[in-house]
C-alpha cells in the first residue's frame, strides 16, 4: 500500500470527492486538524458473499441430533 496522504480538514472538505476517489482506488488518507492526525480514510474490504459453496464440507452433525425428542420437550413445543 502506498504511503498515506495527509490532508488538512479544510482541504478535505474542499476536495472531498477527489479524496474519496483516491481512497476507493486504495490510497489511505489521513485527515489532519491543526497539522495533527485526526482521522483516517481507508477503502472498505470487498463484501463477501453470504453464501459460499462447500463452506460446511467435512462438518457433520452429531448422530444424536436425529434422535427423537423426549415427550416433555415435544409437549412444550406443541403448547401442552
N, C-alpha and C positions, 0 to 999 in steps of 0.2 A: 504494500500500500504506500502511496506517495506521502511525503511529509505533509502534515496538516497545514491548512491555510488559516492564518489568524486574521480575523476581520473585526473591526470596531462595530458596536451595535448600531450606531448611526449609519455607517456604510452598509451594514447588513440590511437595514430597513429600506435603504435606497435601492439596493441591488438584490433584493430577496429572491426574485425569480431566477436570476442568473446563478446565485449561490445554490439554489435548490437543484438546478440542472447539474451543477458540478458534483453535488452530493449524490444525486441519483446515478451519476457516472462513476461513483466510487471514491471521490475526493472527500476527505474528512475536513470539516470546517470548525475552527474554534472561534466562538464569539467572545469578544473581549469588552469589558466595561472599564473605562478609565485605564486602558492598557493592561488590565489583569484578566486572565482567562476566567470566563463566567459560565459558559455553556458549550456544549459540543453538538454539532450536527453530523450524523453518520447515516449511511444508507441502511435501509431495512434489509433484513435477511429475506431471501426469496421465500414465499409462502409454501409450506409443504402441503401436499395433497392429504386430505383426511384419510383417504383410503389408499392402502399400499398392498399390492398383491403379494401374498406369501408372508406377510408380516407375522403370522402366527404359526408358520411352518415349524414342525418339530415340537410344538407345545401341545400337550394332551391334558384332558380333564382327568381328574382322579375318578376311578371306576365307581366310587360311592356316589358320585354326582347323579348317576342314573338309578340309584336305589329309590324305592317307594318312600314317600314321606310318612312319618308317624301319623296315626289317626288324629291326635290332638292338634298337630300343625295343619293338617288338611281341614279340620273343623274351624280353626282360626281363620284360614284363608277364605272359607266359604261363609264366614259370618255366624257360625253356630256357637 
